[in-house]
């Protein structure tokens, strides 16, 4: 690359650098899977921090502002501005292996006539990140840290995972995986906080952090976490679809998955504070669910005919005059894609929660039944994704999962039917909103569940114990 661009004293100044990057990033950012402001033009860009990792490689925190309402408003709608983490390379010309990572050629500012590209695709930049994590220290506002008890070898070959997700992940030598958080919010990310706390509890269901990095500018925020990579593992979604395709059962796996979920919940309750339950909490929880339903119904017209039926599930929860399950730290976004199975062992990953939610909300104490409901909905998703639909497969999985959970936790989620049904309904409403925004072709899957849940919720407020409504 041209050495003059980034080596002048003002080469990394925000205003000159932004002159080179603004036009390119306005066009490139909205095309990325992890970009939250879908459907809204980027009206303004600002550089929160700029750090030169080595000549030709920049670490940036970029703040975006948007105009106009999102394509779908409602719970979890993206804020009017957001902060993203970028690793950008700059070269005179790209070798063939990096042409797919090109962002564009700068036409103004200090990078004029140079090509800007996503450096996470560049093995040199990826190896540098690992080396910085291996040797803790500070570079500008960036601080690299690690667990000194974990040996991370040098020279591990990197590869960028190409799966669509809300972050970016680099695998090193099939030994470690570095998750790089694209959306950055102030505070410690749960995907570092929770696995670290579980490791101290001796819980082996969650890969423990080996290293991480964060920024101090403008506020403390987690930027990435390095964990062991379970190379022989398959995710639960893939295993469930294989079961459906082959016609074999999945109940043994579901039972063991229930036990694994309960084991994690028990460890979380020991690692973090627990909030004693009370009837007023039932009403507050039901009110929040009802508000999310109202907002989703405004955003997705297909949901409106079912709103009154769905609302009865929340009314039943609010009417309870007895305390329900204590609130604690949970996973927050548990489904078959968030669990891995190697041999007979299930592991739970991705404790970040729903990235669209504020960080404080994702760290809030909640009922473990929320996680259970998320997994039960995921069984239904898997069954719905194959034709013909096999509701009996999902039914057997949910019964086995709850039985496994009860065996480990010493309480059965099916014994709190109002709470379980309310959380399943709330999850289905979230799914409708998510699919309407991101994957319209998938909208019929949660809408089918909404139809069943609305009908059953309208038919009875309190199903016979101990079997809850099986709408999910």
C-alpha positions in Angstrom: 0.0 0.0 0.0 1.0 3.6 -0.3 3.0 4.5 2.8 2.0 8.1 2.8 -1.7 7.6 3.6 -1.4 6.4 7.1 1.9 7.6 8.2 1.5 11.4 8.1 0.9 12.9 11.6 -2.7 13.6 10.8 -3.3 10.4 8.8 -5.5 8.9 11.4 -7.4 12.0 12.3 -11.1 11.4 12.4 -12.2 14.1 9.9 -9.7 13.3 7.2 -10.2 9.5 7.6 -13.9 9.9 7.6 -13.7 11.8 4.3 -12.2 8.7 2.8 -14.5 6.2 4.3 -18.0 7.8 4.7 -19.3 7.2 1.2 -17.9 3.6 1.1 -19.4 2.6 4.5 -22.8 4.2 3.8 -23.1 1.8 0.9 -21.4 -1.3 2.5 -22.8 -1.3 6.0 -26.5 -1.8 5.1 -25.6 -4.9 3.1 -24.1 -6.7 6.1 -26.1 -9.4 7.9 -25.2 -7.9 11.3 -26.3 -4.4 10.4 -29.3 -3.5 12.5 -30.7 -0.5 10.6 -32.2 -2.5 7.8 -34.5 -0.4 5.6 -33.3 3.0 6.8 -30.7 5.1 5.0 -27.5 5.9 6.9 -27.7 9.7 7.2 -24.6 10.3 9.3 -21.4 8.5 10.2 -18.9 9.4 12.9 -15.7 7.7 14.1 -15.9 6.9 17.8 -12.3 5.6 17.9 -9.5 4.8 15.5 -6.6 2.5 16.2 -3.9 1.5 13.7 -3.1 -2.2 14.5 -0.3 -2.2 11.9 0.4 -0.2 8.7 -2.6 -0.8 6.5 -4.9 -2.3 9.1 -7.3 -0.1 11.1 -9.6 -0.9 14.0 -12.6 1.4 14.0 -15.7 2.0 16.1 -18.2 3.7 13.8 -21.4 5.3 14.9 -24.3 5.4 12.4 -27.4 7.5 12.4 -30.5 6.8 10.4 -33.5 8.6 9.0 -37.1 7.3 8.8 -38.8 4.6 10.8 -37.5 1.0 10.6 -39.3 -1.4 8.2 -41.1 -2.8 11.2 -41.4 -0.9 14.4 -42.2 -2.6 17.7 -40.2 -4.4 20.4 -36.6 -4.8 19.6 -36.7 -2.2 16.9 -33.2 -0.8 16.1 -32.4 2.6 17.8 -31.9 5.8 15.8 -28.1 5.4 16.1 -25.8 2.5 16.7 -22.1 1.7 17.1 -20.3 -1.0 15.0 -16.8 -2.5 15.3 -14.9 -2.7 12.0 -11.5 -4.1 11.1 -10.5 -2.4 7.8 -7.5 -3.1 5.5 -6.1 -0.6 3.0 -4.1 -1.6 -0.1 -3.1 -0.3 -3.5 -4.6 -3.5 -5.0 -6.2 -6.6 -3.6 -4.9 -10.1 -4.3 -7.5 -12.5 -5.9 -8.1 -14.2 -2.5 -9.3 -10.9 -1.0 -11.4 -9.5 -3.9 -14.6 -10.7 -2.3 -13.8 -8.6 0.9 -13.6 -5.3 -1.0 -15.6 -2.4 0.3 -14.5 0.0 -2.4 -11.8 2.4 -3.6 -11.6 5.7 -1.8 -12.0 8.8 -3.9 -11.1 11.5 -1.4 -9.2 12.1 1.8 -5.9 10.5 3.0 -6.9 7.1 1.4 -7.5 8.5 -2.1 -7.1 5.8 -4.8 -6.6 3.0 -2.2 -8.9 0.0 -1.8 -10.6 -0.5 1.5 -11.6 -4.0 2.5 -13.0 -6.0 5.4 -9.7 -7.2 7.1 -11.4 -10.1 8.9 -11.0 -11.9 5.6 -7.3 -11.3 5.6 -5.3 -14.1 7.3 -2.6 -11.6 8.3 -5.0 -9.4 10.3 -6.6 -12.5 11.8 -3.3 -13.9 12.9 -2.4 -10.5 14.4 -5.6 -10.5 16.5 -4.7 -13.9 17.9 -1.2 -12.8 18.7 -2.4 -9.7 20.5 -4.7 -12.0 22.6 -1.8 -14.4 23.4 0.3 -11.5 24.6 -1.9 -9.2 26.7 -1.4 -5.5 26.5 -2.8 -2.2 25.4 -2.9 -0.6 21.9 -4.5 2.9 22.1 -8.0 2.4 23.7 -7.9 -1.4 23.1 -6.9 -3.7 25.9 -6.2 -7.4 25.2 -6.5 -9.8 28.1 -6.5 -13.6 28.7 -6.8 -16.4 31.2 -3.1 -17.2 31.9 -4.1 -20.8 32.9 -5.1 -21.5 29.3 -2.4 -22.2 26.7 -3.1 -20.6 23.3 -0.5 -21.8 20.7 1.1 -19.4 18.2 0.7 -19.8 14.5 -2.8 -21.3 14.4 -4.3 -21.0 10.9 -7.4 -18.7 10.9 -10.6 -19.0 8.9 -13.6 -16.8 8.9 -16.9 -18.5 9.4 -19.3 -17.6 6.6 -22.6 -18.5 8.4 -25.1 -15.6 8.6 -25.1 -14.2 12.1 -25.2 -11.0 14.1 -21.5 -11.1 14.8 -18.3 -12.4 13.0 -16.3 -15.4 14.1 -12.8 -16.5 13.4 -11.7 -20.1 13.9 -8.1 -20.8 14.7 -6.7 -24.2 13.8 -9.9 -25.9 14.8 -8.8 -25.2 18.4 -10.3 -21.8 19.3 -13.0 -19.5 18.1 -12.9 -15.7 18.4 -16.3 -14.1 18.4 -16.1 -10.4 17.3 -19.1 -8.4 18.4 -20.2 -6.2 15.5 -22.7 -4.1 17.5 -21.0 -2.5 20.4 -22.7 -1.3 23.6 -21.2 0.1 26.8 -20.6 -2.5 29.5 -19.5 -6.1 29.8 -21.1 -8.4 27.2 -22.9 -11.4 28.7 -21.0 -13.7 26.3 -17.9 -12.9 28.4 -19.5 -12.3 31.8 -21.7 -15.5 32.0 -19.2 -18.1 30.7 -16.5 -16.7 32.9 -18.8 -16.9 36.0 -19.9 -20.5 35.0 -16.3 -21.5 34.7 -15.7 -20.4 38.2 -18.6 -22.5 39.3 -17.0 -25.6 37.7 -19.8 -25.9 35.1 -18.4 -27.8 32.0 -21.5 -27.2 29.8 -20.2 -23.9 28.6 -16.8 -23.3 26.9 -14.8 -21.0 29.2 -13.2 -17.8 27.9 -9.6 -18.1 27.1 -9.0 -14.5 26.1 -10.9 -11.3 25.3 -10.4 -7.7 24.3 -12.3 -4.5 25.1 -12.2 -0.8 24.6 -12.0 2.1 27.0 -13.2 4.7 24.6 -15.6 6.4 24.9 -16.7 3.9 27.5 -15.7 0.4 28.6 -17.2 -2.2 26.2 -16.4 -5.8 25.3 -15.2 -6.3 21.7 -14.5 -10.0 21.4 -14.1 -13.3 23.2 -11.8 -16.3 22.4 -13.1 -19.7 23.5 -12.3 -23.3 22.8 -13.7 -24.5 19.5 -15.7 -27.7 19.7 -14.7 -29.0 16.3 -16.3 -32.4 16.6 -19.6 -31.0 17.7 -22.8 -30.5 15.7 -25.4 -27.9 16.5 -28.8 -29.0 17.8 -30.7 -27.5 14.8 -28.7 -29.7 12.4 -29.2 -32.8 14.5 -32.9 -32.1 14.8 -33.3 -31.8 11.0 -31.3 -35.0 10.5 -33.7 -36.8 12.9 -36.7 -35.5 11.0 -35.3 -36.4 7.6 -34.3 -39.9 8.7 -37.5 -40.6 10.5 -35.7 -41.5 13.7 -36.6 -40.2 17.2 -34.9 -37.3 19.0 -36.3 -37.9 22.5 -33.1 -39.2 24.0 -31.2 -36.2 22.8 -34.0 -33.9 24.0 -34.0 -35.5 27.4 -30.3 -34.9 27.8 -30.6 -31.4 26.4 -33.1 -30.7 29.2 -30.7 -31.9 31.8 -27.9 -29.8 30.3 -30.2 -26.7 30.4 -31.1 -27.3 34.0 -27.5 -27.8 34.9 -26.6 -24.4 33.5 -29.5 -22.8 35.2 -28.5 -24.3 38.6 -24.9 -23.0 38.1 -26.2 -19.5 37.1 -28.4 -19.3 40.2 -25.2 -20.0 42.3 -23.0 -17.6 40.3 -25.4 -14.6 40.3 -28.1 -13.0 42.5 -31.6 -14.5 42.5 -34.7 -12.4 42.9 -37.4 -13.8 45.2 -40.7 -14.1 43.3 -43.9 -12.2 44.2 -47.4 -11.9 42.7 -46.8 -8.3 41.6 -44.0 -9.5 39.5 -46.5 -11.7 37.6 -48.5 -8.7 36.8 -45.5 -6.6 35.7 -44.2 -9.5 33.5 -47.7 -10.0 31.9 -48.0 -6.3 31.3 -44.6 -6.2 29.5 -45.6 -9.2 27.4 -48.9 -7.6 26.5 -47.2 -4.4 25.5 -44.8 -6.3 23.2 -47.9 -8.0 21.6 -49.5 -4.7 21.0 -46.4 -3.3 19.3 -45.9 -6.4 17.2 -49.5 -6.4 16.1 -49.1 -2.8 14.9 -46.0 -3.8 13.0 -47.2 -7.0 11.5 -50.8 -6.9 10.2 -51.0 -10.8 10.0 -50.8 -10.9 13.8 -53.8 -8.6 14.5 -56.6 -11.2 14.2 -55.0 -13.4 16.9 -54.1 -10.6 19.4 -57.1 -11.0 21.7 -56.7 -14.8 21.9 -53.0 -14.5 22.6 -53.6 -11.9 25.3 -55.5 -14.3 27.4 -52.3 -16.2 28.2 -50.9 -13.0 29.7 -54.1 -12.3 31.5 -53.9 -15.8 33.1 -50.4 -15.0 34.3 -51.4 -11.6 35.7 -54.3 -13.3 37.6 -52.0 -15.7 39.5 -52.1 -14.8 43.2 -49.2 -17.1 44.0 -45.5 -16.5 43.4 -43.9 -18.3 40.5 -40.3 -19.3 39.7 -37.6 -16.9 41.0 -35.9 -14.7 38.5 -32.2 -15.2 37.9 -29.6 -14.9 35.1 -30.5 -17.0 32.1 -29.3 -17.6 28.6 -31.9 -15.3 27.2 -32.1 -16.6 23.6 -32.0 -20.3 23.9 -32.9 -22.5 20.9 -31.5 -25.5 19.0 -29.0 -23.3 17.2 -27.4 -22.3 20.5 -26.5 -25.8 21.7 -23.7 -28.2 20.5 -23.5 -31.9 20.9 -20.2 -33.8 20.8 -20.6 -37.5 21.6 -23.1 -37.7 24.4 -22.3 -34.2 25.7 -24.5 -31.1 25.1 -22.8 -27.7 25.4 -24.6 -24.3 25.5 -23.1 -21.4 23.6 -23.8 -17.8 22.7 -24.9 -16.1 26.0 -25.0 -12.7 24.3 -28.9 -12.7 24.3 -30.8 -10.9 21.6 -28.3 -8.4 20.1 -31.2 -6.0 19.3 -32.0 -5.6 23.0 -30.1 -3.1 25.2 -27.3 -4.6 27.1 -28.9 -3.8 30.5 -32.0 -5.6 29.4 -30.0 -8.7 28.3 -28.3 -8.9 31.7 -31.6 -8.5 33.7 -32.8 -11.3 36.0 -35.5 -13.4 34.4 -37.4 -16.6 34.9 -35.5 -19.8 33.7 -38.9 -20.7 32.1 -38.1 -18.2 29.4 -35.2 -20.4 28.3 -37.3 -23.5 28.4 -40.0 -21.9 26.3 -37.4 -20.8 23.7 -36.3 -24.4 23.3 -39.8 -25.8 23.1 -40.6 -23.3 20.3 -37.4 -24.4 18.6 -38.6 -28.0 18.5 -41.7 -26.7 16.7 -39.6 -24.7 14.3 -37.7 -27.8 13.4 -40.8 -29.9 12.9 -42.4 -27.1 10.8 -39.4 -26.8 8.5 -40.0 -30.2 7.0 -43.0 -31.4 4.9 -45.3 -32.9 5.9 -45.3 -31.2 9.3 -44.8 -33.7 12.1 -46.4 -32.2 15.3 -46.0 -35.5 17.1 -42.2 -35.2 16.7 -42.2 -31.8 18.4 -44.6 -33.1 21.1 -42.4 -36.0 22.1 -39.3 -33.7 22.1 -40.9 -31.2 24.4 -42.1 -33.9 26.9 -38.6 -35.5 26.9 -36.9 -32.1 27.3 -39.1 -31.1 30.2 -38.6 -34.5 31.9 -34.9 -34.2 31.5 -35.0 -30.6 32.9 -37.1 -31.8 35.9 -34.7 -34.6 36.7 -31.7 -32.2 37.0 -33.4 -29.1 38.4 -35.8 -30.9 40.8 -38.7 -28.9 39.5 -40.8 -29.3 36.4 -41.6 -26.4 34.1 -44.9 -28.2 33.2 -46.0 -27.6 36.8 -46.2 -23.9 36.2 -48.5 -24.0 33.1 -49.6 -20.3 33.1 -46.0 -19.1 33.2 -44.8 -21.6 30.5 -47.7 -20.8 28.2 -47.2 -17.0 28.6 -43.5 -17.3 27.8 -44.2 -19.6 24.8 -46.8 -17.1 23.5 -44.4 -14.2 24.1 -41.7 -16.1 22.2 -44.0 -16.8 19.2 -44.9 -13.1 19.0 -41.2 -12.2 19.0 -40.6 -14.8 16.2 -43.4 -13.3 14.1 -41.8 -9.9 14.3 -38.3 -11.2 13.6 -39.4 -13.2 10.5 -41.4 -10.2 9.2 -38.3 -8.1 9.4 -35.6 -10.5 8.3 -37.0 -13.6 6.7 -40.5 -13.1 5.3 -40.5 -16.6 3.7 -40.3 -18.1 7.2 -43.3 -16.0 8.6 -45.8 -18.9 8.2 -43.8 -21.0 10.7 -44.5 -18.8 13.8 -47.9 -17.7 12.4 -49.0 -21.4 12.5 -48.0 -21.5 16.2 -49.8 -18.2 16.8 -53.0 -19.6 15.4 -52.8 -22.7 17.7 -51.8 -20.7 20.7 -54.6 -18.1 20.2 -57.2 -20.8 19.8 -56.1 -22.7 22.9 -55.6 -19.6 25.0 -59.1 -18.5 24.1 -60.5 -21.9 24.9 -59.2 -22.1 28.4 -57.3 -19.8 30.7 -55.9 -22.6 32.9 -55.2 -26.0 31.3 -55.4 -29.1 33.5 -52.3 -29.7 35.6 -49.6 -31.0 35.2 -49.8 -30.8 31.4 -49.5 -27.3 29.9 -50.8 -26.1 26.6 -48.8 -27.6 23.9 -48.9 -24.8 21.4 -45.2 -24.3 20.5 
